Amino acid sequence: MKENNQFVTVAEVAFMHQADFVKTILENAGYEAFIFDETSCNVLPLPALESGGHIKIQVDEKNAAEAKQLLKENNCAEYLVEE
């Protein structure tokens, strides 16, 4: 039986290089991480900036608390999304 994963946003950033940095931290710790709507952010970066700079990094909901703690420990607390 296949498990349905629910992904939630744990961080929001203004620029793609920040999103890549946050995603790399998470992946290096073994978490599956995604940049929500990554293709659009790469092709059309201006809408993200116009909407307040919200490029979203997501992880599996069951790992969200641990992922946020990891980001805090890696000086990325400013990017965290509160629930």
N, C-alpha and C positions, 0 to 999 in steps of 0.2 A: 504494500500500500504506500503510495507516494504522499509525503508530507507537504501540506500547503504552508509555505512561509509567508508571513506578513511582514513587510518591510516598513520601517518607520524612519523618519528624518531625525538624525542625532546632531547634525551640524549644518549651518548655513554660512556661506562665504560670498565675497563679492567677485572674486576672480578665479579663473580656471586653474591657475598655478597653485592657489590655496586649496582648491578642491582636490587636486591631484596629491598635494602634500598630506592632507587629512586622510584621504583614501589609502595612501601608501602606509601611513602609520597603522591604520586599522588592519589592512591586509597582512602586514608584516607580523602582526600579533595573532594572525590566524582567523580573523573575522572576514566574512564575505561582505564586501562593501560596494556600493554603487553610487555613481553620480546621477541623480535623477535628471532625465532628459538631457543626457550628456551631449548627444549629437546637436541638438538645438543650441546649447550653450557654446559649442565650438563654432558652429556656423554663423549664428546670430548672437554674439555676446552682448550687444547693446540692450536688448530687453531685460536681461538680468540686472544690469546696472540701473536701468530706468525704474525697475520695480523695487529698488532699494538694495540690490546686490544679494539676491537670494538664490544662489546655486546650492542645491540640497544634496547632502551626503546621507545615504541611507544604509541601515544594517537590519538584519533579522530582528524582529521585535524582542525575541527571547534574549538577545545579546545587547540590547540597547543600554541598559544600566552599566554593564561592564565596559562597553565601548566608550561611553561618556566619561567614565572614570579614567580610562586609558588616555583619552584626549586631554583631560585635565592634567594628568601626570606628564604630558608631553607639551605643555605650554600652549594648548589650543582651547582653553576654557572660554575665550572670547567668542568662539564660533558655535558654542553649544546652544541647542534649542531646548528650551524648557517646555515641559508638557502642559 
